[in-house]
Amino acid sequence: MQATIDAMYENGFARLTTADIARRAGVSRGALMHHYASKEDLIVVSYERMLADATREIRSWLGLARAGELMLDDFLDKLWAMYSGKLIFVTLEHITEARHNEPLRQKFMPVVKEFHAALEACWREFFHETGSSTEDPITVLTMTTALFRGIAIQMVLREDAVYFDKLLEHWKSHVRSLVEVEANGEGDAARPGS
Protein backbone atom coordinates (compact mmCIF):
# COMPACT_ATOMS: atom_id res chain seq x y z
CA MET A 1 0.00 0.00 0.00
CA GLN A 2 2.85 2.39 0.77
CA ALA A 3 4.40 1.58 -2.60
CA THR A 4 1.09 2.50 -4.24
CA ILE A 5 0.93 5.86 -2.45
CA ASP A 6 4.59 6.61 -3.25
CA ALA A 7 4.11 5.74 -6.93
CA MET A 8 0.94 7.86 -7.09
CA TYR A 9 2.76 10.80 -5.50
CA GLU A 10 5.77 10.55 -7.82
CA ASN A 11 4.07 9.61 -11.10
CA GLY A 12 0.40 10.57 -10.85
CA PHE A 13 -2.68 8.47 -11.43
CA ALA A 14 -2.43 8.38 -15.23
CA ARG A 15 1.10 6.92 -15.21
CA LEU A 16 0.53 4.53 -12.29
CA THR A 17 1.07 0.87 -13.20
CA THR A 18 0.76 -2.32 -11.19
CA ALA A 19 4.19 -3.35 -12.52
CA ASP A 20 5.76 -0.23 -10.95
CA ILE A 21 3.88 -0.79 -7.68
CA ALA A 22 4.99 -4.43 -7.53
CA ARG A 23 8.61 -3.46 -8.24
CA ARG A 24 8.55 -0.82 -5.49
CA ALA A 25 6.96 -3.25 -3.04
CA GLY A 26 9.46 -6.01 -3.89
CA VAL A 27 6.78 -8.50 -4.96
CA SER A 28 5.78 -10.04 -8.26
CA ARG A 29 2.94 -8.52 -10.23
CA GLY A 30 1.13 -11.87 -9.91
CA ALA A 31 1.41 -11.78 -6.11
CA LEU A 32 0.12 -8.21 -6.10
CA MET A 33 -2.87 -9.05 -8.26
CA HIS A 34 -3.57 -12.15 -6.15
CA HIS A 35 -4.32 -9.86 -3.19
CA TYR A 36 -6.01 -7.05 -5.13
CA ALA A 37 -8.40 -7.84 -7.96
CA SER A 38 -7.70 -4.57 -9.76
CA LYS A 39 -5.45 -1.55 -9.69
CA GLU A 40 -8.42 0.52 -8.53
CA ASP A 41 -9.04 -1.79 -5.55
CA LEU A 42 -5.41 -1.41 -4.51
CA ILE A 43 -5.59 2.37 -4.93
CA VAL A 44 -8.73 2.67 -2.79
CA VAL A 45 -7.34 0.47 0.01
CA SER A 46 -4.02 2.34 -0.07
CA TYR A 47 -5.74 5.72 0.08
CA GLU A 48 -7.90 4.52 2.96
CA ARG A 49 -4.77 3.49 4.86
CA MET A 50 -3.06 6.82 4.15
CA LEU A 51 -6.08 8.72 5.52
CA ALA A 52 -6.30 6.45 8.59
CA ASP A 53 -2.59 7.07 9.29
CA ALA A 54 -3.12 10.82 8.88
CA THR A 55 -6.08 10.71 11.29
CA ARG A 56 -4.03 8.89 13.92
CA GLU A 57 -1.22 11.41 13.57
CA ILE A 58 -3.55 14.40 13.84
CA ARG A 59 -5.30 12.85 16.86
CA SER A 60 -1.95 12.39 18.60
CA TRP A 61 -0.95 16.02 17.92
CA LEU A 62 -4.25 17.29 19.29
CA GLY A 63 -3.75 15.13 22.38
CA LEU A 64 -0.34 16.70 22.93
CA ALA A 65 -1.83 20.18 22.47
CA ARG A 66 -4.62 19.44 24.98
CA ALA A 67 -2.00 18.21 27.47
CA GLY A 68 0.01 21.40 27.04
CA GLU A 69 2.92 19.51 25.45
CA LEU A 70 2.48 21.06 22.00
CA MET A 71 1.69 24.69 21.32
CA LEU A 72 -1.27 25.41 19.07
CA ASP A 73 0.99 27.12 16.52
CA ASP A 74 3.19 24.01 16.45
CA PHE A 75 0.12 21.84 15.89
CA LEU A 76 -0.93 24.05 12.98
CA ASP A 77 2.62 23.88 11.58
CA LYS A 78 2.47 20.08 11.69
CA LEU A 79 -0.95 20.09 10.04
CA TRP A 80 0.37 22.46 7.36
CA ALA A 81 3.33 20.16 6.69
CA MET A 82 0.93 17.25 6.28
CA TYR A 83 -1.53 19.12 4.08
CA SER A 84 1.16 20.63 1.87
CA GLY A 85 2.94 17.33 1.25
CA LYS A 86 2.11 13.90 -0.01
CA LEU A 87 -1.43 13.92 1.42
CA ILE A 88 -2.68 16.80 -0.73
CA PHE A 89 -1.01 15.75 -3.96
CA VAL A 90 -2.12 12.12 -3.74
CA THR A 91 -5.61 13.38 -2.87
CA LEU A 92 -5.60 15.65 -5.92
CA GLU A 93 -4.70 12.68 -8.11
CA HIS A 94 -7.65 10.75 -6.70
CA ILE A 95 -10.06 13.66 -7.02
CA THR A 96 -9.05 14.37 -10.61
CA GLU A 97 -9.50 10.75 -11.64
CA ALA A 98 -12.73 10.29 -9.67
CA ARG A 99 -14.26 13.30 -11.43
CA HIS A 100 -14.31 11.30 -14.68
CA ASN A 101 -14.51 7.76 -13.27
CA GLU A 102 -17.84 7.20 -11.54
CA PRO A 103 -17.13 3.65 -10.25
CA LEU A 104 -13.91 4.89 -8.62
CA ARG A 105 -15.71 7.95 -7.26
CA GLN A 106 -18.28 5.69 -5.60
CA LYS A 107 -15.48 3.69 -3.97
CA PHE A 108 -13.70 6.82 -2.73
CA MET A 109 -16.74 8.58 -1.29
CA PRO A 110 -17.17 6.40 1.84
CA VAL A 111 -13.41 6.48 2.50
CA VAL A 112 -13.33 10.29 2.39
CA LYS A 113 -16.55 10.54 4.41
CA GLU A 114 -15.00 8.37 7.15
CA PHE A 115 -11.84 10.51 7.15
CA HIS A 116 -13.82 13.73 7.51
CA ALA A 117 -15.98 12.27 10.29
CA ALA A 118 -12.87 11.15 12.22
CA LEU A 119 -11.20 14.54 11.86
CA GLU A 120 -14.35 16.35 12.91
CA ALA A 121 -14.66 14.15 16.01
CA CYS A 122 -11.02 14.89 16.98
CA TRP A 123 -11.49 18.61 16.42
CA ARG A 124 -14.77 18.78 18.39
CA GLU A 125 -13.12 16.94 21.28
CA PHE A 126 -10.15 19.30 21.22
CA PHE A 127 -12.33 22.41 21.28
CA HIS A 128 -14.64 20.97 23.93
CA GLU A 129 -11.81 19.90 26.25
CA THR A 130 -9.97 23.22 25.94
CA GLY A 131 -13.10 25.17 26.80
CA SER A 132 -12.87 27.12 23.57
CA SER A 133 -15.41 29.84 23.06
CA THR A 134 -16.01 29.03 19.40
CA GLU A 135 -19.52 27.75 18.72
CA ASP A 136 -18.62 26.03 15.46
CA PRO A 137 -15.29 24.17 15.63
CA ILE A 138 -16.01 22.27 12.41
CA THR A 139 -16.04 25.53 10.46
CA VAL A 140 -12.61 26.33 11.94
CA LEU A 141 -11.32 22.89 10.90
CA THR A 142 -12.83 23.15 7.43
CA MET A 143 -11.43 26.62 6.87
CA THR A 144 -8.00 25.52 8.14
CA THR A 145 -7.76 22.49 5.88
CA ALA A 146 -9.26 24.36 2.90
CA LEU A 147 -6.73 27.17 3.32
CA PHE A 148 -3.85 24.72 3.64
CA ARG A 149 -4.95 22.79 0.54
CA GLY A 150 -5.34 26.01 -1.44
CA ILE A 151 -1.93 27.32 -0.47
CA ALA A 152 -0.30 23.97 -1.27
CA ILE A 153 -1.87 23.94 -4.73
CA GLN A 154 -0.80 27.53 -5.36
CA MET A 155 2.77 26.64 -4.42
CA VAL A 156 3.03 24.36 -7.44
CA LEU A 157 3.12 27.37 -9.77
CA ARG A 158 3.99 30.27 -7.47
CA GLU A 159 7.29 30.48 -5.64
CA ASP A 160 6.76 33.09 -2.93
CA ALA A 161 7.60 31.77 0.53
CA VAL A 162 7.12 35.18 2.18
CA TYR A 163 3.58 35.48 0.80
CA PHE A 164 2.61 31.97 1.93
CA ASP A 165 4.21 32.41 5.36
CA LYS A 166 2.21 35.61 5.82
CA LEU A 167 -1.04 33.79 5.00
CA LEU A 168 -0.21 30.98 7.42
CA GLU A 169 0.77 33.34 10.23
CA HIS A 170 -2.44 35.32 9.78
CA TRP A 171 -4.52 32.16 9.96
CA LYS A 172 -2.66 30.87 13.04
CA SER A 173 -3.37 34.16 14.79
CA HIS A 174 -7.04 33.81 13.95
CA VAL A 175 -7.24 30.21 15.19
CA ARG A 176 -5.42 31.18 18.40
CA SER A 177 -8.06 33.83 19.07
CA LEU A 178 -10.78 31.20 18.69
CA VAL A 179 -9.13 28.74 21.07
CA GLU A 180 -8.51 31.18 23.92
CA VAL A 181 -9.98 30.00 27.21
CA GLU A 182 -10.57 31.60 30.56
CA ALA A 183 -7.89 30.45 33.01
CA ASN A 184 -9.27 29.39 36.39
CA GLY A 185 -12.35 31.50 35.80
CA GLU A 186 -10.34 34.62 36.66
CA GLY A 187 -10.44 36.20 33.23
CA ASP A 188 -6.80 35.61 32.28
CA ALA A 189 -6.59 34.35 28.71
CA ALA A 190 -4.78 31.04 28.35
CA ARG A 191 -4.02 29.09 25.24
CA PRO A 192 -3.82 25.30 25.06
CA GLY A 193 -0.26 24.21 24.74
CA SER A 194 1.16 27.65 25.50
Secondary structure, DSSP 8 states (H G I E B T S, - for coil): -HHHHHHHHHH-STT--HHHHHHHHTS-HHHHHHH-SSHHHHHHHHHHHHHHHHHHHHHHHHHHHHTTSS-HHHHHHHHHHHHTTHHHHHHHHHHHHHHH-HHHHHHHHHHHHHHHHHHHHHHHHHHHHTT---S-HHHHHHHHHHHHHHHHHHHHH---HHHHHHHHHHHHHHHHHHH-EEETTTTEEE-TT-
